[in-house]
Amino acid sequence: MDDLAGVRRARRHGPAPSRLRWPRHKSLLAATTAVVLLLTACSTRDDRERTLAGHAPDEVTITWWTGQSADAEQLAEQLAAEYQRLHPHVTIKTSAGASTTDDLLTKLSAGFTSDTYPDISYAYGSWAGELAASGRTQDLTDFVGDPAFGWHQMPFAARMTATVDGRVIGVPALVDNLALIHNKQLFDAAGVAYPTNDWSWDDFRQAARRLTDPGRGVYGTTYSVSGSEDTTWHLWPLLWQRGGRILDGKRPAFDSDAGVAALETLRAMAVDDRSMYLDQTDEKYGPLFNNGRIAMMMSGPWAMLELKQARLNYGVTMLPGFHGDHQTVSGPDLWVLFDHDDGARARAARDFVGWLTSRQIDAKWNLRLGNLPLRSSANSTPEFAAYIREYPGGQAFFDNLANAKQARPTIAGYAELSRHVGDAVAMVLQGAATPKEALHEAARRSVGALEDS
């Protein structure tokens, strides 16, 4: 089996640092005859009508910025070539678009000025508001509204992220969520029962306290205090579970009683119990977990390849809940489609993205790269069965998509809000401020950026 380990997928959403997005180790490039027939039938309505009328479809060239590093980019080029074989009138110019995924937004902004932007680009979900405000995106509302597309097979949070002011500007490219991963060996050594899907945050705190062993350098759990989006987005499930909101319109709402109580839950573990390893960099807690120094971490499916490589005996459950609410947060990324005032290009871009995100081809892309499938219907495919065998936590992460019931704001001011909330959380967990004063100050600092969004 080929090894694509090392494919880079930057950690998402504005100010957040890099994260590795790992691929799988199976080759899924050969299409069966049935799949080819199905995909051939997915050509655009205009193309079919022109063909029936005796006219060949117009030759068209589109540009696809994949946002991927070398090995994943190679896979993208193979899929583009497969599509072109099925649609010989379409030429797809494929490239990463920028040296890193993080640089794509700058490259897109420059392209809007110089009229060199692509037809399709990978984008972090947090960029959706800014890209929509450019006036260059296609309106895909009717496209995804066609029952044949299967829009509602994609997770709610991903669909909401792709929708700005009621207008769909992209199609989900990647879906994930935060769940609770635990090291079974450390639980067994401490005589603590494994987490369950019924755990409360009190259960989580109690277990973390029992699992912490300062003499051995073992912590019950961990949290990022870098002040990045990695710090911020881990707070949102606790806020939502208590009935809180991030925004009220364009006004900060995270400094409510629900937000203060959510942050107090984390503060008590970090400051009072000292059961929480505080990572200043975002980069240390994963390796420490894999090395048996941390018993539990809130993380996502991207962690599973390293867990496999570490030969760790681990389990995955939903996040702890409050009064039975186990909401999580999802970080969907998008394929955003852009308008060039050329109907043929726009149709070709839509048709290609519809093909790429179909259940059959998504198995060759996201499952091939070790990501969760985009569609709920994928759980019946042989590729998903193989994914679950390779990554035992995959089923739990897939099921946990149902707990991603809210989406983070996509307005441009969210990036600044995230920085202020991240700084507030970091101060509180390090004992430098109370949850109430820190969140109020973060809200005050966020007002201007949100009003300008």
BASERO-95572 format. One record per residue (C-alpha): x, y, z; residue number from 1. Coordinates in nm, 3 decimals. Layout:
{pt {X, Y, Z}, NUM} ...
//
This chain:
{pt {0.000, 0.000, 0.000}, 1} {pt {0.125, 0.346, -0.084}, 2} {pt {0.209, 0.589, 0.194}, 3} {pt {0.092, 0.949, 0.166}, 4} {pt {0.172, 1.032, 0.528}, 5} {pt {0.279, 1.389, 0.559}, 6} {pt {0.007, 1.550, 0.351}, 7} {pt {-0.036, 1.890, 0.508}, 8} {pt {-0.372, 2.033, 0.594}, 9} {pt {-0.341, 2.357, 0.784}, 10} {pt {-0.550, 2.398, 1.094}, 11} {pt {-0.847, 2.589, 0.993}, 12} {pt {-1.015, 2.919, 1.032}, 13} {pt {-0.826, 3.241, 1.022}, 14} {pt {-0.568, 3.285, 1.295}, 15} {pt {-0.526, 2.922, 1.385}, 16} {pt {-0.189, 2.748, 1.350}, 17} {pt {-0.097, 2.457, 1.128}, 18} {pt {-0.243, 2.114, 1.174}, 19} {pt {-0.165, 1.797, 0.988}, 20} {pt {-0.439, 1.649, 0.776}, 21} {pt {-0.334, 1.291, 0.722}, 22} {pt {-0.421, 1.065, 0.428}, 23} {pt {-0.510, 0.701, 0.425}, 24} {pt {-0.299, 0.416, 0.289}, 25} {pt {-0.523, 0.262, 0.029}, 26} {pt {-0.538, 0.313, -0.345}, 27} {pt {-0.891, 0.378, -0.460}, 28} {pt {-0.819, 0.512, -0.807}, 29} {pt {-0.981, 0.244, -1.027}, 30} {pt {-1.344, 0.319, -1.109}, 31} {pt {-1.587, 0.038, -1.181}, 32} {pt {-1.795, 0.033, -1.496}, 33} {pt {-2.109, 0.109, -1.295}, 34} {pt {-1.951, 0.418, -1.141}, 35} {pt {-1.834, 0.540, -1.480}, 36} {pt {-2.186, 0.506, -1.618}, 37} {pt {-2.329, 0.690, -1.320}, 38} {pt {-2.079, 0.973, -1.343}, 39} {pt {-2.124, 1.009, -1.717}, 40} {pt {-2.492, 1.067, -1.645}, 41} {pt {-2.396, 1.358, -1.418}, 42} {pt {-2.293, 1.589, -1.705}, 43} {pt {-2.473, 1.922, -1.707}, 44} {pt {-2.826, 1.961, -1.838}, 45} {pt {-2.704, 2.211, -2.097}, 46} {pt {-2.446, 1.963, -2.225}, 47} {pt {-2.709, 1.689, -2.254}, 48} {pt {-2.948, 1.918, -2.438}, 49} {pt {-2.679, 2.030, -2.682}, 50} {pt {-2.576, 1.671, -2.744}, 51} {pt {-2.934, 1.562, -2.810}, 52} {pt {-2.970, 1.852, -3.052}, 53} {pt {-2.667, 1.728, -3.245}, 54} {pt {-2.426, 1.991, -3.115}, 55} {pt {-2.106, 1.915, -2.924}, 56} {pt {-2.077, 2.096, -2.589}, 57} {pt {-1.866, 2.411, -2.590}, 58} {pt {-1.498, 2.366, -2.516}, 59} {pt {-1.430, 2.519, -2.175}, 60} {pt {-1.130, 2.558, -1.944}, 61} {pt {-1.163, 2.604, -1.568}, 62} {pt {-0.902, 2.660, -1.297}, 63} {pt {-0.904, 2.464, -0.969}, 64} {pt {-0.696, 2.574, -0.669}, 65} {pt {-0.689, 2.271, -0.443}, 66} {pt {-0.508, 2.416, -0.140}, 67} {pt {-0.324, 2.086, -0.097}, 68} {pt {0.040, 1.988, -0.059}, 69} {pt {0.231, 1.765, -0.298}, 70} {pt {0.082, 1.418, -0.249}, 71} {pt {-0.279, 1.530, -0.210}, 72} {pt {-0.231, 1.766, -0.503}, 73} {pt {-0.120, 1.469, -0.713}, 74} {pt {-0.438, 1.285, -0.617}, 75} {pt {-0.643, 1.593, -0.710}, 76} {pt {-0.478, 1.599, -1.051}, 77} {pt {-0.561, 1.232, -1.102}, 78} {pt {-0.926, 1.298, -1.023}, 79} {pt {-0.931, 1.600, -1.254}, 80} {pt {-0.790, 1.381, -1.531}, 81} {pt {-1.060, 1.120, -1.465}, 82} {pt {-1.330, 1.386, -1.493}, 83} {pt {-1.180, 1.515, -1.817}, 84} {pt {-1.189, 1.167, -1.967}, 85} {pt {-1.561, 1.158, -1.893}, 86} {pt {-1.611, 1.517, -2.014}, 87} {pt {-1.360, 1.567, -2.300}, 88} {pt {-1.485, 1.920, -2.374}, 89} {pt {-1.367, 2.036, -2.027}, 90} {pt {-1.006, 2.119, -1.942}, 91} {pt {-0.920, 2.162, -1.572}, 92} {pt {-0.604, 2.351, -1.482}, 93} {pt {-0.516, 2.218, -1.140}, 94} {pt {-0.268, 2.360, -0.888}, 95} {pt {-0.231, 2.410, -0.514}, 96} {pt {-0.296, 2.780, -0.573}, 97} {pt {-0.049, 2.895, -0.307}, 98} {pt {0.252, 2.766, -0.116}, 99} {pt {0.033, 2.686, 0.187}, 100} {pt {-0.339, 2.662, 0.245}, 101} {pt {-0.316, 2.961, 0.478}, 102} {pt {-0.188, 3.176, 0.190}, 103} {pt {-0.484, 3.108, -0.036}, 104} {pt {-0.695, 3.395, 0.099}, 105} {pt {-0.422, 3.648, 0.021}, 106} {pt {-0.377, 3.496, -0.323}, 107} {pt {-0.750, 3.510, -0.389}, 108} {pt {-0.773, 3.872, -0.277}, 109} {pt {-0.490, 3.967, -0.511}, 110} {pt {-0.657, 3.769, -0.789}, 111} {pt {-0.980, 3.965, -0.750}, 112} {pt {-0.784, 4.282, -0.817}, 113} {pt {-0.590, 4.147, -1.116}, 114} {pt {-0.872, 3.928, -1.254}, 115} {pt {-0.660, 3.614, -1.210}, 116} {pt {-0.877, 3.431, -0.958}, 117} {pt {-0.978, 3.067, -1.017}, 118} {pt {-1.313, 2.909, -1.091}, 119} {pt {-1.290, 2.685, -0.783}, 120} {pt {-1.077, 2.723, -0.470}, 121} {pt {-1.035, 2.546, -0.141}, 122} {pt {-1.121, 2.779, 0.146}, 123} {pt {-1.143, 2.761, 0.521}, 124} {pt {-1.500, 2.799, 0.639}, 125} {pt {-1.407, 3.110, 0.834}, 126} {pt {-1.328, 3.286, 0.505}, 127} {pt {-1.681, 3.245, 0.371}, 128} {pt {-1.804, 3.588, 0.475}, 129} {pt {-1.504, 3.769, 0.331}, 130} {pt {-1.518, 3.576, 0.004}, 131} {pt {-1.891, 3.639, -0.030}, 132} {pt {-1.831, 4.010, 0.026}, 133} {pt {-1.591, 4.015, -0.271}, 134} {pt {-1.887, 3.997, -0.508}, 135} {pt {-1.704, 3.732, -0.714}, 136} {pt {-1.868, 3.413, -0.584}, 137} {pt {-2.131, 3.212, -0.767}, 138} {pt {-2.477, 3.178, -0.613}, 139} {pt {-2.517, 2.802, -0.575}, 140} {pt {-2.849, 2.810, -0.391}, 141} {pt {-3.050, 2.662, -0.678}, 142} {pt {-2.770, 2.421, -0.771}, 143} {pt {-2.754, 2.257, -0.429}, 144} {pt {-3.132, 2.282, -0.395}, 145} {pt {-3.177, 2.032, -0.676}, 146} {pt {-3.280, 1.704, -0.503}, 147} {pt {-3.032, 1.517, -0.723}, 148} {pt {-2.745, 1.698, -0.550}, 149} {pt {-2.829, 1.557, -0.206}, 150} {pt {-2.753, 1.877, -0.012}, 151} {pt {-2.918, 1.747, 0.305}, 152} {pt {-2.687, 1.444, 0.311}, 153} {pt {-2.412, 1.685, 0.416}, 154} {pt {-2.381, 1.787, 0.783}, 155} {pt {-2.589, 2.083, 0.899}, 156} {pt {-2.289, 2.284, 1.025}, 157} {pt {-2.113, 2.240, 0.690}, 158} {pt {-2.419, 2.357, 0.498}, 159} {pt {-2.454, 2.661, 0.724}, 160} {pt {-2.087, 2.748, 0.683}, 161} {pt {-2.131, 2.747, 0.305}, 162} {pt {-2.430, 2.983, 0.332}, 163} {pt {-2.374, 3.357, 0.375}, 164} {pt {-2.679, 3.582, 0.417}, 165} {pt {-2.901, 3.310, 0.273}, 166} {pt {-2.683, 3.258, -0.033}, 167} {pt {-2.481, 2.939, -0.087}, 168} {pt {-2.132, 3.026, -0.214}, 169} {pt {-1.959, 2.691, -0.189}, 170} {pt {-1.989, 2.319, -0.131}, 171} {pt {-1.834, 2.143, 0.171}, 172} {pt {-1.487, 2.009, 0.095}, 173} {pt {-1.406, 1.864, 0.437}, 174} {pt {-1.610, 1.792, 0.749}, 175} {pt {-1.497, 1.703, 1.099}, 176} {pt {-1.582, 1.756, 1.465}, 177} {pt {-1.435, 1.752, 1.813}, 178} {pt {-1.483, 1.440, 2.024}, 179} {pt {-1.318, 1.301, 2.336}, 180} {pt {-1.024, 1.067, 2.275}, 181} {pt {-0.892, 0.867, 2.570}, 182} {pt {-0.589, 0.648, 2.635}, 183} {pt {-0.722, 0.316, 2.761}, 184} {pt {-0.389, 0.209, 2.911}, 185} {pt {-0.377, 0.513, 3.140}, 186} {pt {-0.738, 0.457, 3.246}, 187} {pt {-0.666, 0.094, 3.325}, 188} {pt {-0.354, 0.183, 3.526}, 189} {pt {-0.549, 0.435, 3.733}, 190} {pt {-0.850, 0.207, 3.779}, 191} {pt {-1.083, 0.461, 3.618}, 192} {pt {-1.378, 0.354, 3.404}, 193} {pt {-1.359, 0.457, 3.039}, 194} {pt {-1.559, 0.760, 2.922}, 195} {pt {-1.906, 0.698, 2.781}, 196} {pt {-2.139, 0.897, 2.561}, 197} {pt {-2.339, 0.981, 2.874}, 198} {pt {-2.057, 1.161, 3.053}, 199} {pt {-2.115, 1.506, 3.200}, 200} {pt {-1.846, 1.768, 3.244}, 201} {pt {-1.845, 1.680, 3.616}, 202} {pt {-1.762, 1.320, 3.521}, 203} {pt {-1.487, 1.449, 3.294}, 204} {pt {-1.340, 1.670, 3.567}, 205} {pt {-1.348, 1.393, 3.826}, 206} {pt {-1.176, 1.147, 3.593}, 207} {pt {-0.910, 1.401, 3.492}, 208} {pt {-0.829, 1.463, 3.856}, 209} {pt {-0.792, 1.090, 3.928}, 210} {pt {-0.579, 1.033, 3.617}, 211} {pt {-0.333, 1.313, 3.692}, 212} {pt {-0.004, 1.189, 3.837}, 213} {pt {0.249, 1.471, 3.886}, 214} {pt {0.519, 1.227, 3.989}, 215} {pt {0.501, 1.054, 3.650}, 216} {pt {0.431, 1.370, 3.455}, 217} {pt {0.084, 1.250, 3.352}, 218} {pt {-0.207, 1.489, 3.310}, 219} {pt {-0.574, 1.401, 3.300}, 220} {pt {-0.645, 1.627, 3.004}, 221} {pt {-0.509, 1.918, 2.802}, 222} {pt {-0.599, 2.253, 2.645}, 223} {pt {-0.432, 2.498, 2.413}, 224} {pt {-0.349, 2.840, 2.557}, 225} {pt {-0.183, 2.977, 2.244}, 226} {pt {-0.468, 3.223, 2.197}, 227} {pt {-0.534, 3.087, 1.846}, 228} {pt {-0.859, 2.951, 1.704}, 229} {pt {-0.753, 2.617, 1.851}, 230} {pt {-0.798, 2.781, 2.191}, 231} {pt {-1.126, 2.944, 2.095}, 232} {pt {-1.318, 2.674, 1.915}, 233} {pt {-1.274, 2.423, 2.198}, 234} {pt {-1.479, 2.660, 2.417}, 235} {pt {-1.782, 2.681, 2.186}, 236} {pt {-1.931, 2.336, 2.261}, 237} {pt {-1.941, 2.416, 2.633}, 238} {pt {-2.108, 2.751, 2.553}, 239} {pt {-2.367, 2.597, 2.322}, 240} {pt {-2.447, 2.311, 2.559}, 241} {pt {-2.547, 2.570, 2.820}, 242} {pt {-2.772, 2.751, 2.576}, 243} {pt {-2.530, 3.032, 2.498}, 244} {pt {-2.453, 3.197, 2.165}, 245} {pt {-2.140, 3.341, 2.008}, 246} {pt {-2.321, 3.636, 1.853}, 247} {pt {-2.651, 3.814, 1.878}, 248} {pt {-2.676, 3.958, 1.530}, 249} {pt {-2.345, 4.139, 1.499}, 250} {pt {-2.300, 4.189, 1.873}, 251} {pt {-2.087, 3.963, 2.094}, 252} {pt {-2.296, 3.728, 2.306}, 253} {pt {-2.033, 3.482, 2.429}, 254} {pt {-1.981, 3.679, 2.754}, 255} {pt {-2.322, 3.572, 2.883}, 256} {pt {-2.378, 3.372, 3.201}, 257} {pt {-2.356, 3.060, 2.984}, 258} {pt {-2.015, 3.166, 2.852}, 259} {pt {-1.884, 3.248, 3.197}, 260} {pt {-2.002, 2.911, 3.333}, 261} {pt {-1.845, 2.730, 3.037}, 262} {pt {-1.508, 2.892, 3.090}, 263} {pt {-1.529, 2.838, 3.466}, 264} {pt {-1.557, 2.462, 3.399}, 265} {pt {-1.221, 2.472, 3.224}, 266} {pt {-1.064, 2.714, 3.474}, 267} {pt {-1.144, 2.487, 3.766}, 268} {pt {-0.958, 2.200, 3.602}, 269} {pt {-0.658, 2.407, 3.497}, 270} {pt {-0.613, 2.624, 3.806}, 271} {pt {-0.780, 2.446, 4.099}, 272} {pt {-0.723, 2.083, 4.008}, 273} {pt {-0.407, 2.124, 3.800}, 274} {pt {-0.524, 1.828, 3.596}, 275} {pt {-0.490, 2.005, 3.261}, 276} {pt {-0.172, 2.033, 3.055}, 277} {pt {-0.163, 2.384, 2.908}, 278} {pt {-0.003, 2.390, 2.564}, 279} {pt {0.142, 2.727, 2.469}, 280} {pt {0.202, 2.624, 2.109}, 281} {pt {-0.088, 2.401, 1.992}, 282} {pt {0.178, 2.158, 1.873}, 283} {pt {0.275, 1.967, 2.188}, 284} {pt {-0.041, 1.818, 2.331}, 285} {pt {-0.098, 1.571, 2.046}, 286} {pt {0.247, 1.411, 2.069}, 287} {pt {0.224, 1.407, 2.450}, 288} {pt {-0.108, 1.225, 2.429}, 289} {pt {0.040, 0.975, 2.183}, 290} {pt {0.334, 0.920, 2.422}, 291} {pt {0.111, 0.836, 2.718}, 292} {pt {0.152, 1.163, 2.909}, 293} {pt {-0.209, 1.285, 2.869}, 294} {pt {-0.512, 1.064, 2.935}, 295} {pt {-0.785, 1.256, 2.748}, 296} {pt {-0.795, 1.519, 2.478}, 297} {pt {-1.066, 1.692, 2.279}, 298} {pt {-0.958, 1.645, 1.920}, 299} {pt {-1.077, 1.539, 1.578}, 300} {pt {-1.040, 1.265, 1.319}, 301} {pt {-0.714, 1.414, 1.193}, 302} {pt {-0.549, 1.270, 1.507}, 303} {pt {-0.619, 0.909, 1.418}, 304} {pt {-0.326, 0.839, 1.186}, 305} {pt {-0.072, 0.939, 1.452}, 306} {pt {-0.265, 0.733, 1.707}, 307} {pt {-0.238, 0.438, 1.474}, 308} {pt {0.133, 0.497, 1.419}, 309} {pt {0.187, 0.520, 1.796}, 310} {pt {0.005, 0.185, 1.835}, 311} {pt {-0.204, 0.345, 2.107}, 312} {pt {-0.502, 0.161, 2.252}, 313} {pt {-0.754, 0.443, 2.242}, 314} {pt {-1.127, 0.507, 2.243}, 315} {pt {-1.348, 0.786, 2.110}, 316} {pt {-1.673, 0.915, 2.259}, 317} {pt {-1.889, 1.221, 2.222}, 318} {pt {-1.784, 1.527, 2.419}, 319} {pt {-1.903, 1.542, 2.779}, 320} {pt {-2.240, 1.715, 2.805}, 321} {pt {-2.445, 1.952, 3.016}, 322} {pt {-2.793, 1.829, 3.111}, 323} {pt {-2.768, 1.566, 2.838}, 324} {pt {-2.670, 1.809, 2.562}, 325} {pt {-2.354, 1.682, 2.388}, 326} {pt {-2.319, 1.942, 2.114}, 327} {pt {-1.982, 1.963, 1.947}, 328} {pt {-1.818, 2.201, 1.704}, 329} {pt {-1.733, 2.127, 1.344}, 330} {pt {-1.468, 2.291, 1.128}, 331} {pt {-1.590, 2.245, 0.771}, 332} {pt {-1.385, 2.373, 0.480}, 333} {pt {-1.528, 2.458, 0.140}, 334} {pt {-1.492, 2.443, -0.234}, 335} {pt {-1.589, 2.800, -0.319}, 336} {pt {-1.699, 2.867, -0.678}, 337} {pt {-1.630, 3.201, -0.846}, 338} {pt {-1.809, 3.385, -1.124}, 339} {pt {-1.625, 3.509, -1.435}, 340} {pt {-1.932, 3.629, -1.627}, 341} {pt {-1.897, 3.319, -1.843}, 342} {pt {-2.192, 3.082, -1.830}, 343} {pt {-2.001, 2.785, -1.973}, 344} {pt {-1.724, 2.817, -1.714}, 345} {pt {-1.973, 2.855, -1.433}, 346} {pt {-2.165, 2.544, -1.541}, 347} {pt {-1.849, 2.340, -1.581}, 348} {pt {-1.726, 2.443, -1.235}, 349} {pt {-2.058, 2.346, -1.079}, 350} {pt {-2.069, 2.014, -1.259}, 351} {pt {-1.714, 1.925, -1.158}, 352} {pt {-1.771, 2.010, -0.791}, 353} {pt {-2.094, 1.813, -0.793}, 354} {pt {-1.902, 1.516, -0.932}, 355} {pt {-1.611, 1.559, -0.689}, 356} {pt {-1.839, 1.568, -0.385}, 357} {pt {-2.060, 1.280, -0.498}, 358} {pt {-2.061, 0.975, -0.273}, 359} {pt {-1.860, 0.767, -0.519}, 360} {pt {-1.584, 1.019, -0.587}, 361} {pt {-1.567, 1.152, -0.231}, 362} {pt {-1.459, 0.800, -0.135}, 363} {pt {-1.161, 0.847, -0.365}, 364} {pt {-1.082, 1.188, -0.218}, 365} {pt {-1.169, 1.241, 0.148}, 366} {pt {-1.162, 0.877, 0.257}, 367} {pt {-0.843, 0.832, 0.058}, 368} {pt {-0.691, 1.120, 0.255}, 369} {pt {-0.809, 0.987, 0.592}, 370} {pt {-1.091, 1.241, 0.633}, 371} {pt {-1.454, 1.178, 0.718}, 372} {pt {-1.688, 1.136, 0.420}, 373} {pt {-1.896, 1.437, 0.323}, 374} {pt {-2.227, 1.255, 0.296}, 375} {pt {-2.433, 1.053, 0.542}, 376} {pt {-2.500, 0.799, 0.267}, 377} {pt {-2.129, 0.710, 0.257}, 378} {pt {-2.163, 0.482, 0.559}, 379} {pt {-2.288, 0.205, 0.331}, 380} {pt {-1.988, 0.210, 0.097}, 381} {pt {-1.708, -0.050, 0.102}, 382} {pt {-1.457, 0.236, 0.121}, 383} {pt {-1.610, 0.356, 0.447}, 384} {pt {-1.602, 0.003, 0.586}, 385} {pt {-1.232, -0.010, 0.502}, 386} {pt {-1.181, 0.330, 0.666}, 387} {pt {-1.342, 0.208, 0.989}, 388} {pt {-1.122, -0.102, 0.993}, 389} {pt {-0.814, 0.112, 0.954}, 390} {pt {-0.924, 0.380, 1.201}, 391} {pt {-1.139, 0.228, 1.480}, 392} {pt {-1.243, 0.572, 1.605}, 393} {pt {-1.377, 0.670, 1.265}, 394} {pt {-1.731, 0.547, 1.328}, 395} {pt {-1.756, 0.752, 1.649}, 396} {pt {-1.640, 1.068, 1.472}, 397} {pt {-1.882, 1.001, 1.186}, 398} {pt {-2.173, 0.952, 1.428}, 399} {pt {-2.070, 1.263, 1.620}, 400} {pt {-2.138, 1.480, 1.315}, 401} {pt {-2.502, 1.470, 1.427}, 402} {pt {-2.401, 1.665, 1.738}, 403} {pt {-2.261, 1.953, 1.529}, 404} {pt {-2.589, 2.145, 1.543}, 405} {pt {-2.452, 2.497, 1.515}, 406} {pt {-2.196, 2.667, 1.296}, 407} {pt {-1.938, 2.924, 1.386}, 408} {pt {-2.001, 3.271, 1.243}, 409} {pt {-1.868, 3.328, 0.892}, 410} {pt {-1.867, 3.708, 0.905}, 411} {pt {-1.533, 3.877, 0.850}, 412} {pt {-1.513, 4.003, 1.210}, 413} {pt {-1.499, 3.649, 1.348}, 414} {pt {-1.122, 3.630, 1.297}, 415} {pt {-1.065, 3.922, 1.535}, 416} {pt {-1.327, 3.795, 1.778}, 417} {pt {-1.146, 3.460, 1.782}, 418} {pt {-0.817, 3.625, 1.876}, 419} {pt {-0.975, 3.815, 2.164}, 420} {pt {-1.161, 3.511, 2.296}, 421} {pt {-0.848, 3.298, 2.260}, 422} {pt {-0.649, 3.550, 2.462}, 423} {pt {-0.924, 3.559, 2.726}, 424} {pt {-0.933, 3.181, 2.762}, 425} {pt {-0.554, 3.164, 2.784}, 426} {pt {-0.546, 3.425, 3.061}, 427} {pt {-0.817, 3.250, 3.262}, 428} {pt {-0.664, 2.903, 3.237}, 429} {pt {-0.331, 3.041, 3.351}, 430} {pt {-0.491, 3.210, 3.651}, 431} {pt {-0.445, 3.565, 3.528}, 432} {pt {-0.812, 3.667, 3.509}, 433} {pt {-1.161, 3.553, 3.602}, 434} {pt {-1.391, 3.416, 3.334}, 435} {pt {-1.635, 3.705, 3.368}, 436} {pt {-1.384, 3.987, 3.339}, 437} {pt {-1.185, 3.819, 3.062}, 438} {pt {-1.489, 3.743, 2.844}, 439} {pt {-1.636, 4.090, 2.896}, 440} {pt {-1.308, 4.245, 2.784}, 441} {pt {-1.291, 4.014, 2.481}, 442} {pt {-1.645, 4.115, 2.388}, 443} {pt {-1.563, 4.484, 2.422}, 444} {pt {-1.261, 4.448, 2.195}, 445} {pt {-1.459, 4.255, 1.935}, 446} {pt {-1.739, 4.508, 1.886}, 447} {pt {-1.568, 4.725, 1.625}, 448} {pt {-1.463, 4.443, 1.395}, 449} {pt {-1.808, 4.285, 1.411}, 450} {pt {-1.988, 4.611, 1.334}, 451} {pt {-1.765, 4.662, 1.031}, 452} {pt {-1.837, 4.312, 0.896}, 453} 
//
